[in-house]
Amino acid sequence: MQGGWQEGTLSEWPTFMRRDVVGNSARIVLLSAGALIFAGALAMEACARTGPPQAEQSAAGKSSSVRVTDEMGRGVTVPQPVRRIVSLAPSVTETLFALGLGDRVVGDTNYCDYPAEAKSKTRIGGPVDPSLETIAALHPDLVVATRSINRQSTVNSLEHLGIAVYATDPRTVEQVLSSTERLGRLIRGGGAQVEGTDKGGELTAQLRRRLGIVRDAVAGVAPKSVFFVVWQEPLITVGRNTFLADALRWAGARPALAPAQDWPNVSLEAVIRAAPEYLIFSSDDRAKALQQIAGLRNQPGWRTLAAMRANRIIVLPEAISHPSPRLVDAIEELARALYPERFGAKGAALAGTAGTRGMHAGTFAFAAVCAQASVCDFVGCDLGRGWL
């Protein structure tokens, strides 16, 4: 079933569009009133049936394009081979690089900052308001968009220019992986049969193995109640049918509040009534996160939360809010923060497991639970301790 389009509201913007860009002067607070975004839930069967691309043959008998159904149920004709790609979202850029396709990315958004090589690509503007002129000048074979961050008007305009646009829409952790596989097959023109190796299949197999370790480690536990702070003012959390809520479940957590709306506004009073065992924030900047949390500690309402008083606070990397292969890293970090006693040797194995970490140098994820720190020394708590 094909998904529809509708007007987006402030509460529908996900974390990766609204996050504080720590360490920079810019803040991504996309408040465009009435902005049109990809909307409508993708039917699960539509995701499942998206099979290998169907080739359209040229007069010479060689494949010149493929006709595919994207994750919004749209038919898209994609030129073959795909040598030039423009990404309209940070999660898409991360996925393309994880697939080993970074050399084919010729343009990405101003907010695509991982891996470091992504920042060297031609900038095409923001996800909501990209420059169509810049995109067209890059002569892309394919533009890759995602439902939760891009606008219908952008997609329509690019199609009117004759540019192929493929849309992703993963709603669960498994769909993030299957979406990665499909994108790899589409761009590589058939995967193993064409280029000798199915990099998408190899990558997702590694990621599924890592998820299996987490699943086994937390098997049988009573899920811990958490409140994930997507945004503070207005207070926004995750809805029950989002990839982020599913990521929490994989890590052995359950949202204390789980409205049906994807990115709902909630009241602090409702959070207090729900009494979450843990508070979860996301940031890639330790100092910024600590300053933010220390400020909340003295605010009415926040200071009454048992989780705040007991310092049951977890800071996850921004990877948790990106539906890309890096999501698995954040799931591992959260599981180890919630259940350190459940890992032991498994935890050490996770830290050295190949996957997105193995593909890019350096450690980008940190997480910590400061349950043992006193109120007076919380700001000095080492967020990286024990979790890298």
Buried (B, 14 or more C-beta within 10 A) or exposed (E): EEBEBEEBBBBBBBBBBBBBBBEEEEEBEBEBEEBBBBBBBBEEEBBEEBEEBEBEEEEEEEBBBBEBBBBBBBEBEBBBBBBBBBBBBBBBBBBBBBBBBBEBBBBBBBBBBBBEEBEEBEBBBBBBBBEBEBBBEBEBBBBBBBBBBBBBBBBEBBBEEEBBBBBBBBBBBBBBBBBBBBBBBBBBBBBBEEEEEBBBBBBBBBBBEBBEBBBEBBEEEEBBBBBBBBBBEEBBBBBBBBBBBBBBBBBBBBBBBBBEBBBBBBEBEBBBEBEBBBBBBBBBBBEBBBEBBEEBBEEEBBEEBEBBEBBBBBBBBBBBBBBBBBBBBBBBBBBBBBBEEBBEEBBEEBBEBEBBBEBBEEEBBBBBBBBEBEEEEBBEBEBEEEBE
